[in-house]
Amino acid sequence: MEALERYVRAHSEPEDALLQELDRETHLRTVAPRMVSGHIQGRLLELLVRMLRPQRVLEIGTFTGYSALSMAAGLEEGARLDTVEVDLVFIDGDKREYPDYYRMLLGDTSGTPLVHSGSVLIADNILWSGKVVEPVAHADRHTQALLEFNRMVVEDPRVENVIVPLRDGLNLIRVR
């Protein structure tokens, strides 16, 4: 762990014991443990849920459940994880499908949006290990889709956004 990462961890809320155990098991038992959201990103998600106080949260894509548990920890009693009209969406599924997830959420494919004014979308892995600023190979559908997704978001007048370079990048999107 580099010095800056140690500093960030030392000056942030400590990791919950359950999440710490999940992180450990993920590193012991999975092929690609770097895919786990991890402590700092998990704390950010939990804090955003506490601040936004959504009634319905949707996660698209789950690895070992770290981010889902982090968001669930921030929910108030009575709120629930749901798939109807949602207040907060964490997008972390197949990167090739990000543009389709976005179209679905905003109602472009069905005419019925799953989000509303004030809903927040958080898209993970948006910088794709820096590949979004490098020449893209013709067969690299993951990077091509992430570039399309980021372009769609920044050009969409229905939303406002900011990309945060935390871990592999988060695109924080608010529906106007």
Helices and strands as residue ranges (DSSP letters): H 3-10, H 17-29, G 33-35, H 39-52, E 56-60, H 66-74, E 80-81, E 86-91, G 95-97, H 98-106, E 115-124, G 128-133, H 141-155, E 159-164, E 170-175
